[in-house]
Amino acid sequence: MQAATLTITSKNYSSWSMRGWLLARLSGLPFEEIMIPSDDPATRAEILLLAPSVLVPCLRHEGITVWDTLAIGEYLNEIRPSARLLPTERKARAHCRAICGEMHSGFAALRSALPMNLKANYSGFRVWARAQADIDRIAVIWRECINTYGGPYLFGRKVCMADAMFAPVVTRFLTYGVELDAVCRGYCDTVMALEPVREWVNAALAEPEEINELEAEF
């Protein structure tokens, strides 16, 4: 049987690639990476938030093509139910889907003001007011989830789709030195300690490509 493939782009800059890749890894589905270089015009436009549609990640499996990150997560949960990418309890599962959807479609100010860049470290970064509102909302989501389900992950002791969706936000908060309360700082530490996240970060740091538009301090 032909192996699944996952098309991604820059591990340093592409938050959506990171989400799709983490979902695939957490599902346990064996897959082959197909890397689109970041100098590809369409990919570059997407990373710079100039593309009208998201081109990566794209999962191909048994003749099926899934290119939306949430759809990839739902598909993987369907074919690999033992991985429990979604919580088993209905109320928690609905909550998980809701915050994943909010991450998927919202937080535009955060995305534009704090672009993902794992190689960078912007100390003393000034966060714009609109981006701060997004940060505050994310902190509320994290605290509510951890207080409700007991942590250390957003829905309890099992890492799930929500953690994969918010993992790139964790890296942004670290890159830009965003101030967080103790609960949110602890969650960031938990996410960064995940073996697949460490693997992704190490690969990102080894990438030679740079996108100059994302290397300038704001």
Secondary structure, DSSP 8 states (H G I E B T S, - for coil): ---EEEEE--TTT-HHHHHHHHHHHHHT--EEEEE--TTSHHHHHHHTT--SS----EEEETTEEE-SHHHHHHHHHHH-GGG-SS-SSHHHHHHHHHHHHHHHH--HHHHHHS---TT---TT----HHHHHHHHHHHHHHHHHHHHH-SSBTTBSS--HHHHHHHHHHHHHHHTT----HHHHHHHHHHHTSHHHHHHHHHHHT-----GGGTS--
